[in-house]
Amino acid sequence: MGLILSILTGVLYAAAIYLLLRRSIVKMILGIIFLGNATNVLVFVSGGLTKASPAFIAEGQQVAAEHIADPLPQALILTAIVISFGIIAFSLALMYRFYKITGTDDLDDVTEEDEV
């Protein structure tokens, strides 16, 4: 399972870099989305995949069970999802404003008169 997720992470990073290097703003935003998802999968895989119990201490025990899941990578991924959602919303707003002013989403079609 770890090998499949590692390959998926590499494919997502490759697709993100490819899309970020394109001239279209829509493809650039898709590249940002892929980059965020690839980073989330990378953090998830680096946290370790274990079939363990949740990180709770049962009632009446003083210490946790022997094999518990690490909640830190899950919390980091949840935070990264919220941050990437904000970045994507901001990027979409910028793209909409850029398209409204220039009438195109291709960066090569923008002339010097269109630049403000």
N, CA, C and O atoms as a Tinker XYZ file with bonds, in Angstrom:
   464  protein
     1  N      0.826000   -1.195000    0.000000    73     2
     2  CA     0.000000    0.000000    0.000000    64     1     3
     3  C      0.871000    1.259000    0.000000    63     2     4     5
     4  O      0.547000    2.252000   -0.651000    81     3
     5  N      1.972000    1.200000    0.736000    73     3     6
     6  CA     2.871000    2.348000    0.786000    64     5     7
     7  C      3.530000    2.625000   -0.554000    63     6     8     9
     8  O      3.759000    3.780000   -0.915000    81     7
     9  N      3.835000    1.555000   -1.295000    73     7    10
    10  CA     4.443000    1.718000   -2.614000    64     9    11
    11  C      3.465000    2.373000   -3.595000    63    10    12    13
    12  O      3.847000    3.243000   -4.378000    81    11
    13  N      2.223000    1.951000   -3.542000    73    11    14
    14  CA     1.203000    2.540000   -4.432000    64    13    15
    15  C      1.005000    4.020000   -4.121000    63    14    16    17
    16  O      0.897000    4.835000   -5.037000    81    15
    17  N      0.957000    4.371000   -2.840000    73    15    18
    18  CA     0.787000    5.775000   -2.468000    64    17    19
    19  C      2.028000    6.602000   -2.812000    63    18    20    21
    20  O      1.915000    7.784000   -3.137000    81    19
    21  N      3.209000    5.985000   -2.741000    73    19    22
    22  CA     4.427000    6.697000   -3.141000    64    21    23
    23  C      4.437000    6.975000   -4.638000    63    22    24    25
    24  O      4.831000    8.059000   -5.069000    81    23
    25  N      4.005000    6.000000   -5.430000    73    23    26
    26  CA     3.906000    6.201000   -6.877000    64    25    27
    27  C      2.856000    7.263000   -7.192000    63    26    28    29
    28  O      3.061000    8.106000   -8.066000    81    27
    29  N      1.743000    7.221000   -6.486000    73    27    30
    30  CA     0.692000    8.234000   -6.674000    64    29    31
    31  C      1.220000    9.621000   -6.348000    63    30    32    33
    32  O      0.906000   10.583000   -7.049000    81    31
    33  N      2.014000    9.735000   -5.298000    73    31    34
    34  CA     2.597000   11.025000   -4.935000    64    33    35
    35  C      3.506000   11.537000   -6.046000    63    34    36    37
    36  O      3.449000   12.714000   -6.400000    81    35
    37  N      4.336000   10.670000   -6.594000    73    35    38
    38  CA     5.216000   11.067000   -7.689000    64    37    39
    39  C      4.448000   11.491000   -8.922000    63    38    40    41
    40  O      4.811000   12.469000   -9.575000    81    39
    41  N      3.387000   10.762000   -9.250000    73    39    42
    42  CA     2.564000   11.116000  -10.415000    64    41    43
    43  C      1.873000   12.460000  -10.194000    63    42    44    45
    44  O      1.805000   13.281000  -11.108000    81    43
    45  N      1.365000   12.684000   -8.996000    73    43    46
    46  CA     0.707000   13.957000   -8.706000    64    45    47
    47  C      1.689000   15.127000   -8.767000    63    46    48    49
    48  O      1.349000   16.189000   -9.288000    81    47
    49  N      2.903000   14.943000   -8.243000    73    47    50
    50  CA     3.909000   15.998000   -8.330000    64    49    51
    51  C      4.296000   16.273000   -9.785000    63    50    52    53
    52  O      4.446000   17.428000  -10.184000    81    51
    53  N      4.455000   15.205000  -10.577000    73    51    54
    54  CA     4.814000   15.382000  -11.985000    64    53    55
    55  C      3.715000   16.121000  -12.740000    63    54    56    57
    56  O      3.996000   17.032000  -13.519000    81    55
    57  N      2.467000   15.730000  -12.510000    73    55    58
    58  CA     1.349000   16.409000  -13.174000    64    57    59
    59  C      1.241000   17.859000  -12.714000    63    58    60    61
    60  O      0.918000   18.737000  -13.514000    81    59
    61  N      1.507000   18.118000  -11.438000    73    59    62
    62  CA     1.431000   19.485000  -10.921000    64    61    63
    63  C      2.492000   20.371000  -11.556000    63    62    64    65
    64  O      2.200000   21.498000  -11.955000    81    63
    65  N      3.717000   19.875000  -11.655000    73    63    66
    66  CA     4.783000   20.668000  -12.273000    64    65    67
    67  C      4.481000   20.919000  -13.746000    63    66    68    69
    68  O      4.695000   22.023000  -14.247000    81    67
    69  N      3.982000   19.895000  -14.440000    73    67    70
    70  CA     3.629000   20.061000  -15.850000    64    69    71
    71  C      2.549000   21.127000  -16.017000    63    70    72    73
    72  O      2.654000   21.983000  -16.896000    81    71
    73  N      1.521000   21.081000  -15.187000    73    71    74
    74  CA     0.437000   22.050000  -15.308000    64    73    75
    75  C      0.861000   23.453000  -14.879000    63    74    76    77
    76  O      0.370000   24.438000  -15.430000    81    75
    77  N      1.758000   23.557000  -13.914000    73    75    78
    78  CA     2.227000   24.874000  -13.490000    64    77    79
    79  C      3.044000   25.572000  -14.575000    63    78    80    81
    80  O      3.109000   26.800000  -14.612000    81    79
    81  N      3.664000   24.795000  -15.454000    73    79    82
    82  CA     4.482000   25.370000  -16.513000    64    81    83
    83  C      3.689000   25.707000  -17.773000    63    82    84    85
    84  O      4.269000   26.198000  -18.742000    81    83
    85  N      2.404000   25.462000  -17.786000    73    83    86
    86  CA     1.573000   25.783000  -18.942000    64    85    87
    87  C      1.246000   27.275000  -18.950000    63    86    88    89
    88  O      1.415000   27.957000  -17.939000    81    87
    89  N      0.775000   27.781000  -20.100000    73    87    90
    90  CA     0.501000   29.206000  -20.231000    64    89    91
    91  C     -0.887000   29.597000  -19.737000    63    90    92    93
    92  O     -1.126000   30.768000  -19.441000    81    91
    93  N     -1.782000   28.663000  -19.646000    73    91    94
    94  CA    -3.150000   28.977000  -19.258000    64    93    95
    95  C     -3.262000   29.114000  -17.738000    63    94    96    97
    96  O     -2.664000   28.345000  -16.985000    81    95
    97  N     -4.017000   30.081000  -17.315000    73    95    98
    98  CA    -4.187000   30.298000  -15.878000    64    97    99
    99  C     -5.024000   29.179000  -15.259000    63    98   100   101
   100  O     -4.795000   28.800000  -14.111000    81    99
   101  N     -5.989000   28.649000  -16.008000    73    99   102
   102  CA    -6.812000   27.546000  -15.497000    64   101   103
   103  C     -5.933000   26.318000  -15.234000    63   102   104   105
   104  O     -6.083000   25.655000  -14.208000    81   103
   105  N     -5.026000   26.021000  -16.151000    73   103   106
   106  CA    -4.123000   24.887000  -15.952000    64   105   107
   107  C     -3.172000   25.144000  -14.796000    63   106   108   109
   108  O     -2.795000   24.209000  -14.088000    81   107
   109  N     -2.781000   26.383000  -14.594000    73   107   110
   110  CA    -1.921000   26.714000  -13.467000    64   109   111
   111  C     -2.649000   26.465000  -12.144000    63   110   112   113
   112  O     -2.055000   25.954000  -11.194000    81   111
   113  N     -3.916000   26.820000  -12.083000    73   111   114
   114  CA    -4.687000   26.594000  -10.857000    64   113   115
   115  C     -4.881000   25.094000  -10.620000    63   114   116   117
   116  O     -4.827000   24.635000   -9.479000    81   115
   117  N     -5.106000   24.331000  -11.692000    73   115   118
   118  CA    -5.175000   22.875000  -11.541000    64   117   119
   119  C     -3.845000   22.316000  -11.040000    63   118   120   121
   120  O     -3.830000   21.370000  -10.252000    81   119
   121  N     -2.735000   22.891000  -11.487000    73   119   122
   122  CA    -1.424000   22.481000  -10.990000    64   121   123
   123  C     -1.259000   22.768000   -9.503000    63   122   124   125
   124  O     -0.661000   21.976000   -8.775000    81   123
   125  N     -1.786000   23.895000   -9.058000    73   123   126
   126  CA    -1.735000   24.225000   -7.623000    64   125   127
   127  C     -2.562000   23.226000   -6.822000    63   126   128   129
   128  O     -2.165000   22.821000   -5.729000    81   127
   129  N     -3.709000   22.830000   -7.363000    73   127   130
   130  CA    -4.555000   21.846000   -6.682000    64   129   131
   131  C     -3.830000   20.506000   -6.586000    63   130   132   133
   132  O     -3.816000   19.881000   -5.526000    81   131
   133  N     -3.221000   20.058000   -7.702000    73   131   134
   134  CA    -2.484000   18.799000   -7.682000    64   133   135
   135  C     -1.296000   18.862000   -6.731000    63   134   136   137
   136  O     -0.988000   17.881000   -6.055000    81   135
   137  N     -0.630000   20.009000   -6.676000    73   135   138
   138  CA     0.519000   20.164000   -5.790000    64   137   139
   139  C      0.098000   20.037000   -4.325000    63   138   140   141
   140  O      0.789000   19.397000   -3.533000    81   139
   141  N     -1.021000   20.641000   -3.971000    73   139   142
   142  CA    -1.526000   20.524000   -2.598000    64   141   143
   143  C     -1.916000   19.104000   -2.246000    63   142   144   145
   144  O     -1.624000   18.629000   -1.149000    81   143
   145  N     -2.584000   18.414000   -3.184000    73   143   146
   146  CA    -2.980000   17.033000   -2.922000    64   145   147
   147  C     -1.765000   16.108000   -2.842000    63   146   148   149
   148  O     -1.745000   15.188000   -2.026000    81   147
   149  N     -0.761000   16.341000   -3.675000    73   147   150
   150  CA     0.450000   15.519000   -3.618000    64   149   151
   151  C      1.166000   15.705000   -2.284000    63   150   152   153
   152  O      1.686000   14.743000   -1.719000    81   151
   153  N      1.194000   16.916000   -1.788000    73   151   154
   154  CA     1.828000   17.173000   -0.495000    64   153   155
   155  C      1.052000   16.506000    0.632000    63   154   156   157
   156  O      1.651000   15.985000    1.572000    81   155
   157  N     -0.271000   16.518000    0.548000    73   155   158
   158  CA    -1.080000   15.844000    1.569000    64   157   159
   159  C     -0.826000   14.339000    1.570000    63   158   160   161
   160  O     -0.714000   13.734000    2.636000    81   159
   161  N     -0.736000   13.733000    0.394000    73   159   162
   162  CA    -0.454000   12.295000    0.319000    64   161   163
   163  C      0.951000   12.007000    0.842000    63   162   164   165
   164  O      1.168000   10.992000    1.504000    81   163
   165  N      1.911000   12.893000    0.551000    73   163   166
   166  CA     3.276000   12.717000    1.035000    64   165   167
   167  C      3.332000   12.751000    2.564000    63   166   168   169
   168  O      4.010000   11.926000    3.176000    81   167
   169  N      2.636000   13.685000    3.175000    73   167   170
   170  CA     2.605000   13.757000    4.645000    64   169   171
   171  C      1.919000   12.527000    5.217000    63   170   172   173
   172  O      2.344000   11.991000    6.240000    81   171
   173  N      0.852000   12.081000    4.554000    73   171   174
   174  CA     0.129000   10.897000    5.010000    64   173   175
   175  C      1.017000    9.655000    4.965000    63   174   176   177
   176  O      1.024000    8.861000    5.906000    81   175
   177  N      1.758000    9.487000    3.883000    73   175   178
   178  CA     2.631000    8.314000    3.746000    64   177   179
   179  C      3.804000    8.404000    4.711000    63   178   180   181
   180  O      4.202000    7.397000    5.298000    81   179
   181  N      4.362000    9.599000    4.882000    73   179   182
   182  CA     5.509000    9.737000    5.785000    64   181   183
   183  C      5.119000    9.529000    7.245000    63   182   184   185
   184  O      5.969000    9.203000    8.074000    81   183
   185  N      3.846000    9.715000    7.562000    73   183   186
   186  CA     3.381000    9.465000    8.922000    64   185   187
   187  C      3.301000    7.989000    9.250000    63   186   188   189
   188  O      3.218000    7.610000   10.418000    81   187
   189  N      3.326000    7.164000    8.235000    73   187   190
   190  CA     3.277000    5.713000    8.448000    64   189   191
   191  C      1.855000    5.192000    8.377000    63   190   192   193
   192  O      0.926000    5.782000    8.928000    81   191
   193  N      1.711000    4.078000    7.688000    73   191   194
   194  CA     0.407000    3.430000    7.576000    64   193   195
   195  C      0.371000    2.274000    8.560000    63   194   196   197
   196  O      1.083000    1.286000    8.387000    81   195
   197  N     -0.447000    2.391000    9.583000    73   195   198
   198  CA    -0.539000    1.340000   10.584000    64   197   199
   199  C     -1.997000    0.954000   10.783000    63   198   200   201
   200  O     -2.902000    1.784000   10.696000    81   199
   201  N     -2.194000   -0.305000   11.046000    73   199   202
   202  CA    -3.525000   -0.783000   11.415000    64   201   203
   203  C     -3.552000   -0.835000   12.939000    63   202   204   205
   204  O     -3.367000   -1.890000   13.544000    81   203
   205  N     -3.784000    0.308000   13.534000    73   203   206
   206  CA    -3.733000    0.406000   14.982000    64   205   207
   207  C     -5.025000    1.029000   15.486000    63   206   208   209
   208  O     -5.865000    1.483000   14.710000    81   207
   209  N     -5.156000    1.038000   16.773000    73   207   210
   210  CA    -6.349000    1.613000   17.386000    64   209   211
   211  C     -6.243000    3.136000   17.413000    63   210   212   213
   212  O     -5.144000    3.680000   17.303000    81   211
   213  N     -7.360000    3.820000   17.557000    73   211   214
   214  CA    -7.306000    5.285000   17.635000    64   213   215
   215  C     -6.507000    5.744000   18.858000    63   214   216   217
   216  O     -6.295000    4.986000   19.805000    81   215
   217  N     -6.082000    6.977000   18.810000    73   215   218
   218  CA    -5.222000    7.512000   19.868000    64   217   219
   219  C     -6.050000    7.993000   21.052000    63   218   220   221
   220  O     -6.023000    9.174000   21.396000    81   219
   221  N     -6.776000    7.090000   21.664000    73   219   222
   222  CA    -7.567000    7.401000   22.852000    64   221   223
   223  C     -7.132000    6.481000   23.981000    63   222   224   225
   224  O     -6.707000    5.349000   23.751000    81   223
   225  N     -7.243000    6.979000   25.187000    73   223   226
   226  CA    -6.952000    6.164000   26.360000    64   225   227
   227  C     -8.282000    5.689000   26.916000    63   226   228   229
   228  O     -9.168000    6.487000   27.222000    81   227
   229  N     -8.403000    4.387000   27.040000    73   227   230
   230  CA    -9.655000    3.818000   27.540000    64   229   231
   231  C     -9.878000    4.233000   28.991000    63   230   232   233
   232  O     -8.936000    4.548000   29.718000    81   231
   233  N    -11.141000    4.227000   29.389000    73   231   234
   234  CA   -11.490000    4.632000   30.753000    64   233   235
   235  C    -10.914000    3.627000   31.747000    63   234   236   237
   236  O    -11.085000    2.417000   31.596000    81   235
   237  N    -10.254000    4.131000   32.732000    73   235   238
   238  CA    -9.659000    3.286000   33.752000    64   237   239
   239  C     -8.199000    2.974000   33.510000    63   238   240   241
   240  O     -7.549000    2.407000   34.388000    81   239
   241  N     -7.650000    3.324000   32.342000    73   239   242
   242  CA    -6.230000    3.086000   32.069000    64   241   243
   243  C     -5.438000    4.360000   32.327000    63   242   244   245
   244  O     -5.959000    5.467000   32.198000    81   243
   245  N     -4.177000    4.188000   32.690000    73   243   246
   246  CA    -3.300000    5.325000   32.935000    64   245   247
   247  C     -2.466000    5.691000   31.705000    63   246   248   249
   248  O     -2.106000    6.854000   31.524000    81   247
   249  N     -2.161000    4.709000   30.868000    73   247   250
   250  CA    -1.364000    4.932000   29.662000    64   249   251
   251  C     -2.139000    4.421000   28.456000    63   250   252   253
   252  O     -3.097000    3.659000   28.587000    81   251
   253  N     -1.706000    4.856000   27.288000    73   251   254
   254  CA    -2.361000    4.430000   26.058000    64   253   255
   255  C     -1.986000    2.989000   25.723000    63   254   256   257
   256  O     -1.043000    2.428000   26.279000    81   255
   257  N     -2.739000    2.414000   24.811000    73   255   258
   258  CA    -2.452000    1.050000   24.368000    64   257   259
   259  C     -1.093000    1.004000   23.673000    63   258   260   261
   260  O     -0.505000    2.040000   23.367000    81   259
   261  N     -0.609000   -0.202000   23.432000    73   259   262
   262  CA     0.722000   -0.358000   22.856000    64   261   263
   263  C      0.813000    0.185000   21.438000    63   262   264   265
   264  O      1.742000    0.932000   21.128000    81   263
   265  N     -0.111000   -0.165000   20.586000    73   263   266
   266  CA    -0.095000    0.255000   19.187000    64   265   267
   267  C     -1.247000    1.212000   18.930000    63   266   268   269
   268  O     -2.396000    0.799000   18.774000    81   267
   269  N     -0.921000    2.496000   18.890000    73   267   270
   270  CA    -1.942000    3.491000   18.571000    64   269   271
   271  C     -1.512000    4.267000   17.329000    63   270   272   273
   272  O     -0.324000    4.379000   17.027000    81   271
   273  N     -2.485000    4.790000   16.630000    73   271   274
   274  CA    -2.207000    5.576000   15.426000    64   273   275
   275  C     -1.707000    6.960000   15.839000    63   274   276   277
   276  O     -2.147000    7.515000   16.846000    81   275
   277  N     -0.790000    7.504000   15.057000    73   275   278
   278  CA    -0.234000    8.825000   15.326000    64   277   279
   279  C     -1.193000    9.893000   14.778000    63   278   280   281
   280  O     -1.417000    9.941000   13.568000    81   279
   281  N     -1.757000   10.738000   15.628000    73   279   282
   282  CA    -2.720000   11.725000   15.138000    64   281   283
   283  C     -2.080000   12.970000   14.527000    63   282   284   285
   284  O     -2.785000   13.772000   13.914000    81   283
   285  N     -0.764000   13.157000   14.675000    73   283   286
   286  CA    -0.112000   14.359000   14.176000    64   285   287
   287  C     -0.176000   14.501000   12.653000    63   286   288   289
   288  O     -0.536000   15.577000   12.177000    81   287
   289  N      0.157000   13.463000   11.858000    73   287   290
   290  CA     0.033000   13.629000   10.399000    64   289   291
   291  C     -1.399000   13.923000    9.957000    63   290   292   293
   292  O     -1.615000   14.683000    9.014000    81   291
   293  N     -2.355000   13.335000   10.623000    73   291   294
   294  CA    -3.755000   13.588000   10.274000    64   293   295
   295  C     -4.131000   15.042000   10.557000    63   294   296   297
   296  O     -4.850000   15.663000    9.774000    81   295
   297  N     -3.650000   15.579000   11.661000    73   295   298
   298  CA    -3.929000   16.982000   11.977000    64   297   299
   299  C     -3.239000   17.918000   11.000000    63   298   300   301
   300  O     -3.808000   18.935000   10.605000    81   299
   301  N     -2.005000   17.579000   10.605000    73   299   302
   302  CA    -1.285000   18.399000    9.625000    64   301   303
   303  C     -1.995000   18.391000    8.273000    63   302   304   305
   304  O     -2.101000   19.430000    7.622000    81   303
   305  N     -2.478000   17.231000    7.852000    73   303   306
   306  CA    -3.183000   17.138000    6.576000    64   305   307
   307  C     -4.484000   17.924000    6.628000    63   306   308   309
   308  O     -4.830000   18.603000    5.661000    81   307
   309  N     -5.198000   17.844000    7.721000    73   307   310
   310  CA    -6.444000   18.604000    7.857000    64   309   311
   311  C     -6.179000   20.100000    7.774000    63   310   312   313
   312  O     -6.932000   20.829000    7.128000    81   311
   313  N     -5.123000   20.556000    8.417000    73   311   314
   314  CA    -4.753000   21.964000    8.331000    64   313   315
   315  C     -4.341000   22.342000    6.915000    63   314   316   317
   316  O     -4.698000   23.415000    6.430000    81   315
   317  N     -3.595000   21.470000    6.253000    73   315   318
   318  CA    -3.159000   21.739000    4.879000    64   317   319
   319  C     -4.333000   21.782000    3.918000    63   318   320   321
   320  O     -4.312000   22.554000    2.959000    81   319
   321  N     -5.354000   20.971000    4.152000    73   319   322
   322  CA    -6.547000   20.999000    3.298000    64   321   323
   323  C     -7.240000   22.348000    3.411000    63   322   324   325
   324  O     -7.660000   22.914000    2.402000    81   323
   325  N     -7.362000   22.864000    4.617000    73   323   326
   326  CA    -8.016000   24.166000    4.819000    64   325   327
   327  C     -7.197000   25.277000    4.166000    63   326   328   329
   328  O     -7.757000   26.155000    3.509000    81   327
   329  N     -5.897000   25.246000    4.338000    73   327   330
   330  CA    -5.044000   26.276000    3.738000    64   329   331
   331  C     -5.093000   26.206000    2.219000    63   330   332   333
   332  O     -5.186000   27.240000    1.557000    81   331
   333  N     -5.031000   24.996000    1.655000    73   331   334
   334  CA    -5.072000   24.879000    0.191000    64   333   335
   335  C     -6.429000   25.298000   -0.355000    63   334   336   337
   336  O     -6.498000   25.833000   -1.462000    81   335
   337  N     -7.498000   25.076000    0.376000    73   335   338
   338  CA    -8.807000   25.556000   -0.060000    64   337   339
   339  C     -8.820000   27.082000   -0.135000    63   338   340   341
   340  O     -9.364000   27.649000   -1.082000    81   339
   341  N     -8.232000   27.743000    0.846000    73   339   342
   342  CA    -8.157000   29.206000    0.819000    64   341   343
   343  C     -7.311000   29.714000   -0.336000    63   342   344   345
   344  O     -7.666000   30.703000   -0.978000    81   343
   345  N     -6.189000   29.045000   -0.606000    73   343   346
   346  CA    -5.333000   29.449000   -1.725000    64   345   347
   347  C     -6.055000   29.255000   -3.050000    63   346   348   349
   348  O     -5.956000   30.097000   -3.943000    81   347
   349  N     -6.782000   28.149000   -3.182000    73   347   350
   350  CA    -7.515000   27.889000   -4.427000    64   349   351
   351  C     -8.628000   28.908000   -4.623000    63   350   352   353
   352  O     -8.835000   29.393000   -5.735000    81   351
   353  N     -9.345000   29.236000   -3.556000    73   351   354
   354  CA   -10.415000   30.240000   -3.673000    64   353   355
   355  C     -9.834000   31.597000   -4.069000    63   354   356   357
   356  O    -10.411000   32.298000   -4.900000    81   355
   357  N     -8.703000   31.969000   -3.483000    73   355   358
   358  CA    -8.063000   33.235000   -3.833000    64   357   359
   359  C     -7.576000   33.214000   -5.282000    63   358   360   361
   360  O     -7.717000   34.206000   -5.997000    81   359
   361  N     -7.002000   32.087000   -5.717000    73   359   362
   362  CA    -6.529000   31.968000   -7.099000    64   361   363
   363  C     -7.682000   32.051000   -8.098000    63   362   364   365
   364  O     -7.548000   32.671000   -9.153000    81   363
   365  N     -8.800000   31.431000   -7.771000    73   363   366
   366  CA    -9.963000   31.506000   -8.655000    64   365   367
   367  C    -10.503000   32.929000   -8.748000    63   366   368   369
   368  O    -10.930000   33.363000   -9.818000    81   367
   369  N    -10.484000   33.655000   -7.634000    73   367   370
   370  CA   -10.926000   35.046000   -7.664000    64   369   371
   371  C     -9.989000   35.901000   -8.513000    63   370   372   373
   372  O    -10.443000   36.760000   -9.268000    81   371
   373  N     -8.685000   35.667000   -8.390000    73   371   374
   374  CA    -7.729000   36.390000   -9.227000    64   373   375
   375  C     -7.896000   36.045000  -10.702000    63   374   376   377
   376  O     -7.805000   36.921000  -11.562000    81   375
   377  N     -8.141000   34.762000  -10.997000    73   375   378
   378  CA    -8.330000   34.345000  -12.378000    64   377   379
   379  C     -9.575000   34.999000  -12.973000    63   378   380   381
   380  O     -9.559000   35.448000  -14.118000    81   379
   381  N    -10.648000   35.050000  -12.194000    73   379   382
   382  CA   -11.882000   35.677000  -12.671000    64   381   383
   383  C    -11.646000   37.156000  -12.968000    63   382   384   385
   384  O    -12.106000   37.664000  -13.991000    81   383
   385  N    -10.945000   37.836000  -12.097000    73   383   386
   386  CA   -10.665000   39.261000  -12.304000    64   385   387
   387  C     -9.754000   39.473000  -13.516000    63   386   388   389
   388  O     -9.965000   40.401000  -14.296000    81   387
   389  N     -8.750000   38.620000  -13.673000    73   387   390
   390  CA    -7.850000   38.704000  -14.817000    64   389   391
   391  C     -8.605000   38.483000  -16.120000    63   390   392   393
   392  O     -8.392000   39.202000  -17.096000    81   391
   393  N     -9.493000   37.482000  -16.137000    73   391   394
   394  CA   -10.269000   37.203000  -17.341000    64   393   395
   395  C    -11.241000   38.341000  -17.645000    63   394   396   397
   396  O    -11.475000   38.666000  -18.808000    81   395
   397  N    -11.799000   38.936000  -16.612000    73   395   398
   398  CA   -12.744000   40.040000  -16.804000    64   397   399
   399  C    -12.043000   41.258000  -17.413000    63   398   400   401
   400  O    -12.631000   41.966000  -18.230000    81   399
   401  N    -10.800000   41.501000  -17.021000    73   399   402
   402  CA   -10.063000   42.656000  -17.541000    64   401   403
   403  C     -9.509000   42.384000  -18.933000    63   402   404   405
   404  O     -9.642000   43.222000  -19.825000    81   403
   405  N     -8.882000   41.208000  -19.132000    73   403   406
   406  CA    -8.180000   40.948000  -20.389000    64   405   407
   407  C     -9.021000   40.213000  -21.426000    63   406   408   409
   408  O     -8.767000   40.357000  -22.622000    81   407
   409  N     -9.993000   39.445000  -21.016000    73   407   410
   410  CA   -10.811000   38.685000  -21.953000    64   409   411
   411  C    -10.177000   37.381000  -22.392000    63   410   412   413
   412  O    -10.698000   36.732000  -23.299000    81   411
   413  N     -9.079000   36.973000  -21.787000    73   411   414
   414  CA    -8.404000   35.719000  -22.133000    64   413   415
   415  C     -7.798000   35.113000  -20.877000    63   414   416   417
   416  O     -7.549000   35.802000  -19.887000    81   415
   417  N     -7.563000   33.788000  -20.942000    73   415   418
   418  CA    -6.866000   33.154000  -19.828000    64   417   419
   419  C     -5.463000   32.716000  -20.228000    63   418   420   421
   420  O     -4.730000   32.157000  -19.412000    81   419
   421  N     -5.087000   32.969000  -21.486000    73   419   422
   422  CA    -3.742000   32.631000  -21.969000    64   421   423
   423  C     -2.813000   33.814000  -21.715000    63   422   424   425
   424  O     -3.107000   34.939000  -22.117000    81   423
   425  N     -1.704000   33.557000  -21.055000    73   423   426
   426  CA    -0.796000   34.635000  -20.693000    64   425   427
   427  C     -0.048000   35.202000  -21.898000    63   426   428   429
   428  O      0.417000   36.341000  -21.851000    81   427
   429  N      0.076000   34.422000  -22.983000    73   427   430
   430  CA     0.764000   34.918000  -24.178000    64   429   431
   431  C     -0.117000   35.866000  -24.997000    63   430   432   433
   432  O      0.391000   36.654000  -25.795000    81   431
   433  N     -1.423000   35.788000  -24.801000    73   431   434
   434  CA    -2.338000   36.659000  -25.556000    64   433   435
   435  C     -2.442000   38.059000  -24.969000    63   434   436   437
   436  O     -3.055000   38.934000  -25.581000    81   435
   437  N     -1.870000   38.287000  -23.819000    73   435   438
   438  CA    -1.964000   39.581000  -23.159000    64   437   439
   439  C     -0.967000   40.525000  -23.821000    63   438   440   441
   440  O      0.222000   40.219000  -23.918000    81   439
   441  N     -1.457000   41.660000  -24.271000    73   439   442
   442  CA    -0.594000   42.656000  -24.888000    64   441   443
   443  C     -0.191000   43.694000  -23.856000    63   442   444   445
   444  O     -0.679000   43.677000  -22.727000    81   443
   445  N      0.689000   44.587000  -24.239000    73   443   446
   446  CA     1.146000   45.608000  -23.305000    64   445   447
   447  C      0.054000   46.603000  -22.977000    63   446   448   449
   448  O      0.093000   47.213000  -21.909000    81   447
   449  N     -0.939000   46.796000  -23.870000    73   447   450
   450  CA    -2.037000   47.709000  -23.567000    64   449   451
   451  C     -2.947000   47.148000  -22.480000    63   450   452   453
   452  O     -3.559000   47.900000  -21.722000    81   451
   453  N     -3.034000   45.779000  -22.409000    73   451   454
   454  CA    -3.903000   45.154000  -21.429000    64   453   455
   455  C     -3.297000   45.188000  -20.029000    63   454   456   457
   456  O     -4.030000   45.134000  -19.042000    81   455
   457  N     -1.992000   45.275000  -19.928000    73   455   458
   458  CA    -1.354000   45.246000  -18.611000    64   457   459
   459  C     -1.640000   46.549000  -17.889000    63   458   460   461
   460  O     -1.498000   47.635000  -18.452000    81   459
   461  N     -2.038000   46.426000  -16.657000    73   459   462
   462  CA    -2.364000   47.607000  -15.862000    64   461   463
   463  C     -1.401000   47.725000  -14.722000    63   462   464
   464  O     -1.499000   48.658000  -13.925000    81   463
